[in-house]
Amino acid sequence: MHKLIIKGKKELTGTISISGSKNATLPILASTILSRETKLTNIPLVKDIFTMIELLKFIGLKVIIDKKKKSIFLENFEKKINTLAPYKLVKTMRAGVLVLGPLLTKYKKAKVSLPGGCAIGTRPVDLHLLALKKLGAKIQIKDGYIIADAKRGLIGAKIKFPSISVGATENAILAAFGALGTTTLLNCAIEPEIIDLIKFLRKLGCKIKIEGRKIIINRKRNIIKKINHKIIFDRIEAGTYLIAAVLLSKKIVIKKINPRLLKYEIKVLKRMGAKIKISRNSILIAKSKKLKKINISTKPFPGFSTDLQAQLMVLMTQAKGMSKIKENIFENRFMHVPELRRMGAKIEIKNKIAYILGPTRLTGAEVMATDLRASVSLVLAGLIADNRTIVNRIYHLDRGYENLEKKLKKCRAKIKRI
């Protein structure tokens, strides 16, 4: 099993290019079930993407990937289509459940394993199923599988989500693509990755309007047969390197991004004392001398992302005073805290709020990743810690970060994989 060995206290300088968004690519890959021929560019070469590709191949799509050009070509000629998404291909990836909507709306049936992924919370699929039932699907859960059918096809409906869910919003949009009539979704997630999915579906011929947290989908009978789409940049990867640069940077430029999609995160870092200069497609981070405490709450976009909470917590250990993070999205997203404490961090958890006292000198230790974002937070901690840090179970890291150690090495970090 692979692990990372990090020697800390090394000042970083250089340029980091951000990859395509994993969280945008996965639902768009699921939506290619609805297409005939699709070419996707700027895809990230990470484990979750390859798992989704294997799932689409199992379903019956032809998939050709060009790793050098970071592109995928997909064809669905509807020969021997399998409406099953088996446990072995869904167990490690939450996004596997996103094939449910397109399979159901196009082929009127689907059998999809209940999903796996990070152990950061229960993340039930009840909101996904709520939307599909409103569209006319009959659903039962049996032997760990969601079994759905819509023999007469799905019919447009008005659906209000009781709470905001990215995955449920995506699945509802994909199911509504082929539903008869108009579907109106209320209290939706409006993350940039969902906007990218909508842009893709518009190219495919679907009429979709966005009004705040309301999304209106109208079925289009004449589907465009061939489309090309470039995936947006990964704002979580960009945010992770932004935080790393504030921690250790002499001078780092983060490029191939749209800074407007990181507006709130940049605001938080500036309030903490980070020196940041924003250009059209890049951000420059200069050396930050004194960091200030801050209180934040994780919220759906455009608020502070839960996917950057663990990374920001590491930064807070270096800020003067007591900082606070309230986690509002996932109930188990403080699992990195015991590992950070082992490195010397002063963190207490009370009622979904983490209290972080700083500045604290961290010491290298052998630690274990529990989920995707927790694993990268331990890497950041290792970069600022005294002595050597060993991060175990980095398969979590490989699910969402492309060439992390190579990108950090280019900026003079001392990090290696063994």
C-alpha positions as CSV (number, residue, x, y, z in Angstrom):
1,M,0.0,0.0,0.0
2,H,1.4,3.4,-1.0
3,K,2.3,6.1,1.5
4,L,3.7,9.6,1.4
5,I,6.9,10.7,3.2
6,I,7.2,14.4,3.8
7,K,10.0,16.4,5.3
8,G,8.5,19.7,6.5
9,K,9.6,23.3,6.9
10,K,10.6,23.7,3.3
11,E,9.6,27.1,1.7
12,L,7.6,26.7,-1.5
13,T,8.1,28.7,-4.7
14,G,7.0,28.1,-8.3
15,T,3.9,27.6,-10.4
16,I,1.1,25.1,-10.1
17,S,-1.3,24.3,-12.9
18,I,-4.8,23.2,-11.8
19,S,-6.4,20.1,-13.3
20,G,-9.9,19.7,-14.6
21,S,-12.7,19.2,-11.9
22,K,-13.3,15.7,-10.7
23,N,-16.7,16.8,-9.3
24,A,-17.7,18.2,-12.7
25,T,-16.4,15.4,-14.7
26,L,-18.2,12.6,-12.9
27,P,-21.9,13.8,-13.4
28,I,-21.0,14.7,-17.0
29,L,-19.6,11.2,-17.6
30,A,-22.9,9.8,-16.2
31,S,-24.8,12.1,-18.6
32,T,-23.0,10.7,-21.7
33,I,-25.5,7.7,-21.3
34,L,-28.0,10.2,-22.8
35,S,-25.7,11.2,-25.7
36,R,-24.6,9.4,-28.9
37,E,-21.0,10.6,-29.3
38,T,-19.2,12.8,-26.8
39,K,-15.7,14.2,-26.5
40,L,-14.6,15.6,-23.1
41,T,-11.4,17.5,-22.6
42,N,-9.5,18.8,-19.6
43,I,-10.4,15.7,-17.6
44,P,-8.4,14.9,-14.4
45,L,-6.5,11.6,-14.3
46,V,-7.7,10.5,-10.9
47,K,-9.0,7.2,-9.5
48,D,-12.7,8.2,-9.4
49,I,-12.7,9.1,-13.1
50,F,-11.3,5.7,-14.1
51,T,-13.8,4.0,-11.8
52,M,-16.7,5.8,-13.6
53,I,-15.2,4.9,-17.0
54,E,-15.2,1.2,-16.0
55,L,-18.8,1.6,-14.9
56,L,-19.8,3.2,-18.3
57,K,-18.0,0.4,-20.1
58,F,-19.9,-2.2,-18.1
59,I,-23.2,-0.5,-19.0
60,G,-22.2,-0.8,-22.7
61,L,-20.6,2.5,-23.8
62,K,-17.5,2.5,-25.9
63,V,-14.9,4.6,-24.1
64,I,-11.5,5.7,-25.5
65,I,-9.2,7.8,-23.2
66,D,-6.2,9.8,-24.3
67,K,-4.1,10.4,-21.2
68,K,-1.6,12.7,-22.9
69,K,-4.3,15.0,-24.1
70,K,-6.5,14.4,-21.0
71,S,-9.5,13.7,-23.2
72,I,-12.2,11.0,-23.4
73,F,-14.3,9.9,-26.4
74,L,-17.5,8.1,-25.6
75,E,-20.1,6.4,-27.9
76,N,-23.5,5.0,-27.0
77,F,-24.9,3.1,-30.0
78,E,-27.3,1.3,-27.6
79,K,-26.1,-2.2,-28.4
80,K,-26.2,-4.6,-25.4
81,I,-27.0,-1.8,-22.9
82,N,-26.9,-3.1,-19.3
83,T,-29.0,-1.1,-16.9
84,L,-27.1,-2.5,-13.9
85,A,-24.5,-0.6,-11.9
86,P,-22.9,-3.4,-9.7
87,Y,-21.6,-3.0,-6.2
88,K,-18.0,-3.8,-7.3
89,L,-17.9,-0.6,-9.4
90,V,-19.9,1.7,-7.1
91,K,-18.6,0.7,-3.7
92,T,-15.6,3.1,-3.7
93,M,-17.2,6.0,-5.4
94,R,-20.2,8.0,-4.3
95,A,-20.8,9.4,-7.8
96,G,-21.7,5.9,-9.2
97,V,-25.3,6.6,-8.1
98,L,-25.5,9.3,-10.8
99,V,-26.1,6.8,-13.5
100,L,-29.5,6.1,-11.9
101,G,-31.2,9.2,-13.4
102,P,-30.0,8.8,-17.0
103,L,-30.5,5.0,-17.2
104,L,-34.1,5.4,-15.8
105,T,-35.1,8.3,-18.1
106,K,-33.6,6.8,-21.3
107,Y,-34.2,3.0,-20.8
108,K,-37.1,3.2,-18.2
109,K,-35.3,1.0,-15.7
110,A,-32.2,0.8,-13.6
111,K,-30.6,-1.3,-10.9
112,V,-27.9,0.6,-9.1
113,S,-25.9,-0.5,-6.0
114,L,-26.1,1.8,-3.0
115,P,-23.0,3.9,-3.2
116,G,-19.7,4.0,-1.2
117,G,-17.0,6.6,-1.1
118,C,-15.6,8.6,1.9
119,A,-16.8,7.8,5.4
120,I,-17.5,11.5,6.2
121,G,-21.2,11.0,6.9
122,T,-24.3,8.9,6.1
123,R,-25.1,10.9,3.0
124,P,-28.3,9.0,2.3
125,V,-29.7,8.7,-1.2
126,D,-33.2,9.6,0.0
127,L,-33.2,13.0,-1.7
128,H,-32.2,11.3,-5.0
129,L,-35.1,8.8,-4.7
130,L,-37.5,11.6,-3.6
131,A,-36.9,13.4,-6.9
132,L,-37.2,10.2,-9.0
133,K,-40.5,9.2,-7.3
134,K,-41.9,12.7,-8.0
135,L,-41.0,12.2,-11.7
136,G,-43.1,8.9,-11.7
137,A,-40.5,6.2,-11.0
138,K,-41.4,3.2,-8.9
139,I,-38.5,2.4,-6.6
140,Q,-37.6,-0.3,-4.1
141,I,-34.4,-1.1,-2.2
142,K,-33.5,-4.7,-2.1
143,D,-30.2,-6.6,-1.2
144,G,-28.2,-3.3,-1.2
145,Y,-29.5,-2.2,-4.6
146,I,-31.8,0.6,-5.8
147,I,-34.3,-1.0,-8.2
148,A,-36.2,1.6,-10.3
149,D,-38.6,1.4,-13.2
150,A,-40.7,3.8,-15.2
151,K,-42.5,1.7,-17.7
152,R,-44.5,4.6,-19.2
153,G,-41.5,7.0,-19.0
154,L,-40.9,9.8,-16.5
155,I,-43.2,12.9,-16.4
156,G,-42.1,16.4,-15.5
157,A,-43.0,17.5,-11.9
158,K,-42.4,20.3,-9.4
159,I,-39.8,19.1,-6.8
160,K,-38.7,20.9,-3.7
161,F,-35.7,19.5,-1.9
162,P,-36.0,19.7,1.9
163,S,-32.3,20.4,2.1
164,I,-29.6,21.3,-0.5
165,S,-27.9,18.3,-2.0
166,V,-25.4,18.4,-4.9
167,G,-25.8,14.8,-5.9
168,A,-29.6,14.8,-5.7
169,T,-29.8,18.0,-7.8
170,E,-27.5,16.4,-10.4
171,N,-29.5,13.1,-10.5
172,A,-32.8,15.0,-10.7
173,I,-31.5,17.1,-13.6
174,L,-30.3,14.0,-15.5
175,A,-33.6,12.2,-14.9
176,A,-35.6,15.3,-16.0
177,F,-33.7,15.4,-19.3
178,G,-35.9,12.8,-20.8
179,A,-39.1,13.4,-18.8
180,L,-42.2,14.5,-20.6
181,G,-43.1,18.1,-20.0
182,T,-41.5,20.6,-17.6
183,T,-39.6,19.8,-14.4
184,T,-39.1,22.5,-11.8
185,L,-36.5,21.9,-9.1
186,L,-36.6,24.1,-6.0
187,N,-33.9,24.6,-3.3
188,C,-31.3,23.2,-5.6
189,A,-27.5,23.2,-5.2
190,I,-25.9,25.6,-7.6
191,E,-22.2,24.7,-7.4
192,P,-20.1,25.6,-10.4
193,E,-19.8,21.8,-11.2
194,I,-23.6,21.7,-11.6
195,I,-23.5,24.7,-13.8
196,D,-21.0,22.9,-16.0
197,L,-23.3,19.9,-16.2
198,I,-26.1,22.2,-17.3
199,K,-23.9,23.7,-20.0
200,F,-23.1,20.2,-21.2
201,L,-26.8,19.2,-21.3
202,R,-27.7,22.4,-23.2
203,K,-25.2,21.4,-25.8
204,L,-27.0,18.1,-26.0
205,G,-30.2,19.9,-26.8
206,C,-31.9,20.3,-23.4
207,K,-33.6,23.6,-22.4
208,I,-32.6,24.5,-18.9
209,K,-33.1,27.7,-17.0
210,I,-31.5,28.7,-13.7
211,E,-33.2,31.3,-11.4
212,G,-31.4,31.5,-8.1
213,R,-31.9,28.1,-6.5
214,K,-34.6,27.2,-9.0
215,I,-33.8,25.1,-12.1
216,I,-36.4,24.5,-14.8
217,I,-35.8,21.7,-17.3
218,N,-37.7,21.1,-20.6
219,R,-37.4,18.0,-22.6
220,K,-35.9,18.4,-26.1
221,R,-36.9,15.7,-28.6
222,N,-34.1,16.3,-31.1
223,I,-30.9,15.3,-29.3
224,I,-27.7,16.6,-30.7
225,K,-25.7,13.6,-31.8
226,K,-22.1,14.8,-31.5
227,I,-20.8,17.2,-28.9
228,N,-17.5,18.5,-27.5
229,H,-17.1,19.8,-24.0
230,K,-14.2,21.2,-21.9
231,I,-14.4,20.5,-18.2
232,I,-14.0,23.4,-15.8
233,F,-11.0,23.7,-13.4
234,D,-11.0,21.9,-10.1
235,R,-11.8,24.7,-7.5
236,I,-11.2,22.4,-4.6
237,E,-7.7,21.5,-5.9
238,A,-7.1,25.2,-6.5
239,G,-8.3,26.0,-3.0
240,T,-6.0,23.3,-1.5
241,Y,-2.9,24.8,-3.1
242,L,-4.0,28.3,-2.2
243,I,-4.0,27.3,1.5
244,A,-0.6,25.4,1.0
245,A,0.8,28.6,-0.5
246,V,-0.4,30.8,2.4
247,L,1.2,28.3,4.8
248,L,4.6,28.0,3.2
249,S,4.9,30.2,0.1
250,K,7.8,32.5,-0.8
251,K,6.0,33.1,-4.1
252,I,3.5,30.7,-5.8
253,V,1.4,31.3,-8.9
254,I,-1.7,29.1,-9.3
255,K,-2.9,29.1,-12.9
256,K,-5.5,27.7,-15.3
257,I,-8.3,28.8,-13.0
258,N,-11.3,31.2,-12.8
259,P,-10.7,33.2,-9.5
260,R,-14.3,34.3,-9.4
261,L,-15.3,30.8,-8.5
262,L,-13.0,31.0,-5.4
263,K,-14.3,34.4,-4.3
264,Y,-15.4,33.4,-0.9
265,E,-12.4,31.3,-0.1
266,I,-10.0,34.1,-1.2
267,K,-12.0,36.5,1.0
268,V,-11.5,34.2,4.0
269,L,-7.7,33.9,3.3
270,K,-7.3,37.6,2.9
271,R,-9.1,38.2,6.2
272,M,-6.6,35.9,7.8
273,G,-3.7,38.0,6.5
274,A,-2.8,36.2,3.2
275,K,-1.1,38.3,0.5
276,I,-3.0,37.5,-2.7
277,K,-2.9,39.1,-6.1
278,I,-5.7,38.1,-8.5
279,S,-5.3,38.1,-12.3
280,R,-7.8,36.9,-15.0
281,N,-6.8,33.3,-15.0
282,S,-4.3,33.0,-12.1
283,I,-3.6,33.9,-8.5
284,L,-0.2,34.9,-7.0
285,I,0.4,34.2,-3.3
286,A,3.3,36.1,-1.6
287,K,4.8,35.3,1.7
288,S,2.4,35.8,4.6
289,K,4.0,36.8,7.9
290,K,1.3,36.9,10.6
291,L,-2.0,35.0,10.3
292,K,-5.1,36.1,12.1
293,K,-7.8,34.0,13.7
294,I,-11.1,33.6,12.0
295,N,-14.6,32.0,12.5
296,I,-16.3,30.3,9.5
297,S,-19.2,28.0,8.8
298,T,-19.3,25.6,5.9
299,K,-22.2,26.2,3.5
300,P,-23.4,25.3,0.0
301,F,-21.9,27.4,-2.8
302,P,-21.4,30.3,-2.8
303,G,-20.4,29.8,0.8
304,F,-17.2,28.3,2.2
305,S,-16.9,24.7,0.8
306,T,-16.9,21.8,3.2
307,D,-14.3,20.2,0.9
308,L,-11.8,22.8,2.0
309,Q,-12.6,22.7,5.7
310,A,-9.9,20.3,6.7
311,Q,-7.2,22.2,4.8
312,L,-8.3,25.5,6.3
313,M,-8.1,23.9,9.8
314,V,-4.4,23.3,9.2
315,L,-3.9,26.9,8.3
316,M,-5.8,27.9,11.5
317,T,-3.2,26.1,13.6
318,Q,-0.7,28.7,12.5
319,A,-3.0,31.7,13.1
320,K,-2.8,33.8,16.4
321,G,-5.7,33.1,18.7
322,M,-8.8,30.9,18.8
323,S,-10.3,30.1,15.4
324,K,-13.6,28.3,14.9
325,I,-15.1,26.1,12.1
326,K,-18.8,25.1,12.2
327,E,-19.4,22.1,9.9
328,N,-22.9,22.3,8.5
329,I,-22.8,19.8,5.6
330,F,-21.5,16.4,6.9
331,E,-21.7,15.1,10.4
332,N,-18.4,13.1,10.4
333,R,-16.1,15.6,8.7
334,F,-13.8,16.1,11.6
335,M,-12.2,12.7,11.4
336,H,-8.8,14.3,10.6
337,V,-8.7,16.1,14.0
338,P,-7.3,13.1,16.0
339,E,-4.5,12.8,13.5
340,L,-3.7,16.5,13.6
341,R,-3.7,16.3,17.4
342,R,-1.1,13.6,17.2
343,M,1.1,16.2,15.3
344,G,0.6,18.7,18.1
345,A,-2.4,20.7,17.0
346,K,-4.6,22.1,19.7
347,I,-8.1,21.4,18.5
348,E,-11.3,20.7,20.5
349,I,-14.7,19.6,19.0
350,K,-18.0,20.6,20.6
351,N,-21.4,20.4,19.0
352,K,-20.3,20.4,15.3
353,I,-17.8,23.3,16.0
354,A,-14.0,22.9,16.0
355,Y,-12.0,25.2,18.2
356,I,-8.4,25.7,16.9
357,L,-5.8,27.4,19.1
358,G,-2.7,28.8,17.4
359,P,-0.1,29.4,16.5
360,T,1.1,25.9,17.3
361,R,4.3,24.2,16.2
362,L,3.5,20.9,14.6
363,T,5.8,17.9,14.8
364,G,6.0,15.1,12.2
365,A,4.3,11.8,12.9
366,E,2.9,8.7,11.2
367,V,-0.7,9.4,10.4
368,M,-3.6,7.8,8.6
369,A,-6.0,9.3,6.1
370,T,-9.7,8.7,6.7
371,D,-11.2,10.3,3.6
372,L,-10.2,12.3,0.5
373,R,-10.0,15.9,2.0
374,A,-8.6,14.6,5.3
375,S,-5.7,13.0,3.5
376,V,-4.7,16.2,1.8
377,S,-5.0,18.1,5.1
378,L,-2.4,15.7,6.6
379,V,-0.1,16.4,3.7
380,L,-0.4,20.2,4.4
381,A,0.3,19.6,8.1
382,G,3.4,17.5,7.1
383,L,4.7,20.3,5.0
384,I,4.8,22.7,7.9
385,A,5.8,20.2,10.6
386,D,9.2,19.6,12.1
387,N,10.9,16.4,11.1
388,R,9.3,13.7,9.0
389,T,5.6,12.9,8.5
390,I,4.3,9.6,7.0
391,V,0.8,9.7,5.5
392,N,-0.8,6.2,5.2
393,R,-3.8,5.1,3.1
394,I,-3.3,7.6,0.4
395,Y,-5.6,5.8,-2.0
396,H,-8.1,8.3,-0.7
397,L,-5.9,11.1,-2.0
398,D,-5.5,9.4,-5.4
399,R,-9.3,9.5,-5.8
400,G,-9.3,13.3,-6.2
401,Y,-5.9,14.8,-6.6
402,E,-3.9,14.4,-9.8
403,N,-0.1,14.3,-9.4
404,L,-0.2,16.0,-6.0
405,E,3.4,15.1,-5.0
406,K,4.7,16.0,-8.5
407,K,3.1,19.4,-8.3
408,L,4.4,20.1,-4.8
409,K,7.9,18.8,-5.8
410,K,8.0,21.4,-8.7
411,C,7.6,24.0,-6.0
412,R,10.5,22.6,-4.0
413,A,8.6,20.5,-1.4
414,K,10.3,17.5,0.0
415,I,7.7,14.8,-0.6
416,K,7.9,11.3,-2.0
417,R,5.7,8.3,-2.6
418,I,6.8,4.8,-1.5
